[in-house]
């Protein structure tokens, strides 16, 4: 990834140099601001291409950048999308995702939280796997060095014993260990190392299985929590819609009541006006 960063820095410098105008000033592009819909699309693309487990992560990030650019008509490079995903994932590890998107749509927030949980588990599993492979290689190298040293010491000890044996007093010619002796020692050492390695691998496998099972349980609990939040949101939405419809009906009823009262008032005024006119006519007569 450091190589990827250095390559991107060099490409950025070349692009800046090519973008210089005649008067010596560089054209400035309008600054792009990441929003919830951009981050959600980025997380989906990362989950689809899994650059953290790819043999060529740079190509995977370039593919992700291409999909984001095509979807939103942007011109982001692979370094930009990598840095943004790293920032989003780090914020999620600190449980800041919901605060970051508190003004976003609830369904999209729940979806990006669920996807980030899945990605975080996959990335952590990949790191454990890579760590186990590195430790196994180092252990094999150390065992090979130790084996060579022990064979050398065993061969020297055999020579000393043969020289100092009571059956052979006095100076005798030095004898080198035979090939069969070295092979037997080597076989015994190999068998002992094989058994130790099997035990170590069993312990490592048990530890890995326990950690994976714990992550699965945590993931299931988080999923149930999100499902419960989704159900609560839907219930709240239904309650709001029901109250809104109820308020509309009450408003219509009050409006009809006011119209009836207004018509009744007008009718009464018309009646009173007619009676008044009759009285005035009688008075004139």
C-alpha positions in Angstrom: 0.0 0.0 0.0 3.0 2.4 0.6 4.0 1.7 -3.0 0.5 2.5 -4.1 0.6 5.8 -2.2 4.0 6.7 -3.7 2.8 5.9 -7.2 -0.3 8.1 -6.7 1.7 11.0 -5.4 3.9 10.9 -8.5 0.9 10.7 -10.8 -0.7 13.6 -8.9 2.4 15.7 -9.4 2.5 15.0 -13.1 -1.2 15.8 -13.5 -0.7 19.1 -11.6 2.2 20.0 -14.0 0.1 19.2 -17.1 -2.8 21.2 -15.8 -0.9 24.5 -15.5 -2.2 27.3 -17.8 -0.2 29.9 -19.8 -0.2 32.6 -17.1 1.4 30.2 -14.6 -1.7 29.6 -12.5 -3.2 26.1 -12.1 -6.9 25.4 -12.8 -8.8 24.5 -9.6 -11.5 22.0 -9.7 -14.6 22.3 -7.6 -14.1 20.5 -4.3 -16.0 17.3 -4.0 -17.7 16.6 -0.7 -18.5 13.0 0.3 -22.1 12.4 1.4 -24.0 9.4 2.7 -25.1 8.1 -0.7 -21.4 8.3 -1.9 -20.1 6.5 1.1 -22.8 3.8 0.8 -21.9 3.2 -2.8 -18.2 3.1 -1.9 -18.8 0.5 0.9 -20.9 -1.7 -1.5 -18.1 -1.5 -4.1 -15.4 -2.5 -1.5 -17.6 -5.4 -0.4 -18.0 -6.6 -4.0 -14.2 -6.3 -5.0 -12.5 -7.0 -1.5 -9.2 -5.2 -2.3 -7.9 -6.1 1.2 -7.6 -9.8 0.1 -6.7 -9.2 -3.5 -3.4 -10.2 -5.0 -3.3 -6.8 -6.8 -5.0 -4.4 -4.4 -4.1 -1.4 -6.5 -6.1 -2.7 -9.5 -9.0 -3.5 -7.2 -9.0 0.1 -5.8 -8.8 1.4 -9.4 -11.9 -0.7 -10.3 -13.7 0.7 -7.3 -12.8 4.3 -8.2 -14.0 3.6 -11.8 -17.4 2.4 -10.5 -17.8 5.4 -8.2 -16.9 7.8 -11.0 -19.3 6.2 -13.4 -22.1 6.2 -10.9 -21.8 9.9 -9.8 -19.9 11.3 -12.9 -16.8 12.1 -10.9 -13.0 11.9 -11.5 -11.7 10.3 -8.3 -8.5 8.2 -8.3 -7.9 5.0 -6.5 -5.9 6.8 -3.7 -8.9 9.1 -3.0 -11.4 6.2 -2.6 -8.9 4.2 -0.5 -8.4 7.1 1.9 -12.1 7.8 2.1 -12.9 4.1 2.9 -10.1 4.0 5.5 -11.6 7.1 7.1 -15.1 5.7 7.1 -14.0 2.4 8.5 -11.9 4.0 11.3 -14.9 6.1 12.3 -17.1 3.0 12.4 -14.6 1.2 14.6 -15.0 4.2 17.0 -18.8 3.8 16.8 -19.2 7.2 15.2 -21.1 6.1 12.1 -24.6 7.1 13.3 -23.4 10.5 14.5 -21.7 11.1 11.2 -24.9 10.4 9.2 -27.4 11.6 11.8 -29.0 13.9 9.1 -29.3 11.0 6.6 -32.1 8.7 5.7 -32.7 6.1 8.4 -32.8 3.1 6.0 -29.5 4.1 4.3 -27.8 4.6 7.7 -28.9 1.2 8.9 -27.7 -0.4 5.6 -24.2 1.2 5.7 -23.8 0.2 9.4 -24.7 -3.4 8.5 -22.3 -3.4 5.5 -19.5 -1.9 7.6 -19.9 -4.5 10.3 -19.5 -7.2 7.6 -16.5 -5.5 6.1 -14.9 -5.0 9.5 -15.2 -8.7 10.3 -13.8 -9.8 6.9 -10.8 -7.4 7.2 -10.1 -8.6 10.8 -10.3 -12.2 9.7 -7.9 -11.5 6.8 -5.4 -9.8 9.2 -5.5 -12.8 11.5 -4.9 -15.2 8.6 -1.9 -13.1 7.3 -0.5 -12.9 10.8 -0.8 -16.7 11.3 1.0 -17.3 7.9 3.8 -14.9 8.9 4.2 -16.5 12.3 4.3 -19.9 10.7 7.0 -18.9 8.2 9.1 -17.4 11.0 8.6 -20.4 13.2 9.7 -22.7 10.4 12.8 -20.6 9.7 13.8 -20.6 13.4 13.2 -24.4 13.7 15.4 -25.0 10.7 18.2 -23.0 12.3 17.8 -24.7 15.6 17.7 -28.2 13.9 21.0 -27.5 12.1 22.6 -26.4 15.3 21.4 -29.4 17.3 22.6 -31.8 14.6 26.0 -30.1 14.6 26.2 -30.3 18.4 25.0 -34.0 18.4 27.7 -34.9 15.9 30.4 -33.2 17.9 29.2 -34.9 21.1 29.3 -38.3 19.3 32.9 -37.7 18.3 34.0 -36.7 21.8 32.4 -39.7 23.4 34.1 -42.1 20.9 37.5 -40.4 21.7 37.1 -40.5 25.5 35.7 -44.1 25.7 37.5 -46.5 28.2 37.8 -49.1 25.5 40.0 -46.7 23.5 42.4 -45.2 25.9 45.0 -42.8 24.6 44.9 -40.7 21.5 43.0 -42.2 18.6 42.3 -40.8 15.2 39.4 -38.5 15.0 36.3 -40.1 13.5 33.6 -38.2 11.7 30.0 -39.3 12.4 28.6 -41.6 9.7 25.8 -40.7 7.4 23.5 -43.1 9.1 24.1 -41.5 12.5 23.3 -38.1 11.1 20.2 -39.4 9.3 18.9 -41.0 12.5 19.4 -37.9 14.5 17.8 -35.8 11.8 14.8 -38.2 11.6 14.3 -38.1 15.4 14.5 -34.3 15.3 12.0 -34.1 12.4 9.5 -36.4 14.2 9.8 -34.3 17.4 9.3 -31.1 15.4 6.4 -32.5 13.5 4.6 -33.4 16.7 5.3 -30.0 18.2 4.1 -28.3 15.0 0.9 -30.4 15.0 0.2 -29.4 18.6 0.9 -25.7 17.9 -1.4 -25.8 14.8 -4.1 -27.4 16.8 -3.9 -24.7 19.5 -3.8 -22.0 16.8 -6.8 -23.5 15.0 -8.8 -23.6 18.3 -7.9 -20.0 19.1 -8.9 -18.9 15.5 -12.2 -20.9 15.7 -13.0 -19.3 19.1 -12.3 -15.8 17.8 -14.3 -16.4 14.7 -17.2 -17.8 16.7 -17.1 -14.8 18.9 -17.2 -12.5 15.9 -20.1 -14.4 14.4 -22.0 -14.0 17.7 -21.2 -10.3 17.9 -22.3 -9.9 14.2 -25.6 -11.7 14.9 -26.3 -9.6 17.9 -25.6 -6.4 15.9 -27.8 -7.6 13.1 -30.6 -8.4 15.6 -30.1 -4.9 17.1 -30.3 -3.3 13.7 -33.4 -5.3 12.8 -35.0 -4.2 16.1 -34.2 -0.6 15.3 -35.7 -1.0 11.8 -38.9 -2.5 13.3 -39.1 0.4 15.8 -38.6 2.9 13.0 -41.3 1.3 10.9 -43.7 1.3 13.9 -42.9 4.9 14.5 -43.5 5.7 10.9 -46.8 3.9 10.9 -47.9 5.6 14.0 -46.9 9.0 12.5 -48.8 8.2 9.3 -51.9 7.1 11.3 -51.8 10.3 13.4 -51.4 12.4 10.3 -54.4 10.7 8.6 -56.4 11.1 11.8 -55.5 14.8 12.0 -56.6 15.2 8.4 -60.0 13.6 9.1 -60.5 15.8 12.1 -59.6 18.9 10.1 -62.1 18.0 7.4 -64.8 17.4 10.0 -64.1 20.8 11.6 -64.1 22.4 8.2 -67.5 20.9 7.4 -68.9 22.0 10.8 -67.7 25.5 10.2 -69.3 25.6 6.8 -72.6 24.3 8.2 -72.5 27.0 11.0 -71.8 29.6 8.4 -74.7 28.5 6.2 -77.0 28.4 9.3 -75.9 31.9 10.3 -76.6 33.2 6.8 -80.0 31.6 6.8 -80.8 33.2 10.2 -79.7 36.6 8.9 -81.8 36.2 5.8 -84.9 35.3 7.9 -84.3 38.2 10.2 -83.9 40.6 7.2 -87.2 39.3 5.7 -89.0 39.8 9.0 -87.6 43.3 9.4 -88.8 44.2 5.9 -92.3 42.9 6.6 -92.4 45.0 9.8 -91.3 48.1 8.0 -94.0 47.6 5.3 -96.7 47.2 8.0 -95.4 50.4 9.7 -95.7 52.3 6.4 -99.2 51.1 5.9 
